[in-house]
Amino acid sequence: MTVIENNQIAIIGAGIGGLTLASIMQKYGLKPLIFEREPSSTYRQQGGTLDIHSNTGQLILKEAGLFEKFQSLARYEGQDFRLLDKTGKIYMNEVSDEEDIHRPEIDRSELRKLLLNSIDTDRIYWRYELLEATQIENNKIKLSFKNGKITIVDILIGADGAFSQTRNLLSTVKPQYTGITMVELHLENAKQNYPEIASFNGNGSLSALSDHKGISAQLNGDGSIKVYLSLKVEYEWLAAFKNSYALPEQAKSKLITFFKNWDERLLHYIRYADDNVILRHIYMLPIGHKWERKPGITLLGDAAHLMSPSAGQGANLAMLDAMELALSFVKHSDINIAITEYEEKMFNYSAQAAKQTYNNSQLLYSDNAASKFARLMGD
């Protein structure tokens, strides 16, 4: 039997999943090391806003002892949601009330900061990008980092995202392009700078669906609006677009042509966006992705079950993985019994979530998507 308390534990990745795992483990006296490739927690924008579900994310924050702090940061009015088509016709206009606590919003950066502040800072190593992980004698794992550092650990948990290096130890499966490319835009201080857009957007999120495309916008806690354009295009489109429209203004002008005949209020999200235009392919792992177990190694979050954002499950699933794994380590002193129990649960619920996400993505880019999505949400 390999006793967990006496082993060196490494988490690769200081995202929401990895930090949640470390926070809960630390609560129970387990002290993993966290290795993160970025130079600091403030190195880049951490994305938009997240809805934290009452039956997953909120329960997990309670387990971590962070729920009260979360409540002080969460925006319950951020649950407001409007659904339109390209003409501006409204299919849904949900306004939350004081009793609606099911999916409050929090900026990803604020949630990450909350988790970071709950962890001993001397356990987190920045500028540690994993190049390779190899299993050596006695089932120990050798970690080689881009900065030249090498360490040997007993337990390795890959929370290192879509293109996880840790995953290569367990699976030969690679993420596949979903057929959707997203463009991320940003409107800084929208309430002050663009009051008409902010009023149109409302306190929460707005989505417009038509022509196998989408425009989604989220009001963030700092008053900015994150905008996501979704395009159903061939894989090669992204490189061609980057090469042809390198300047932000040219890129935004071209993007507007992809939404020809859409309501001007929707086009304003593109027209008045900042110059930081971020383009990315959307990938997924196969539904029900599994691997042959290896001693002392497992995955969580996108590293384990990458899926598109079509059902908004990513952060909550990563947090659920983290809690299940941490509590399994607490329950079982044997590493491999703990990991086996966790993986059996995770494989089951993540497959269900991946199937729902895939079905949603098929609907969102189909004909008459706004009306179909409204019916789905009403069921």
Order of alpha helices (4+ residues) and beta strands (2+ residues): beta-alpha-beta-beta-alpha-alpha-beta-beta-beta-alpha-beta-beta-beta-beta-beta-beta-alpha-alpha-beta-beta-beta-alpha-alpha-alpha-beta-beta-alpha-alpha-alpha-alpha
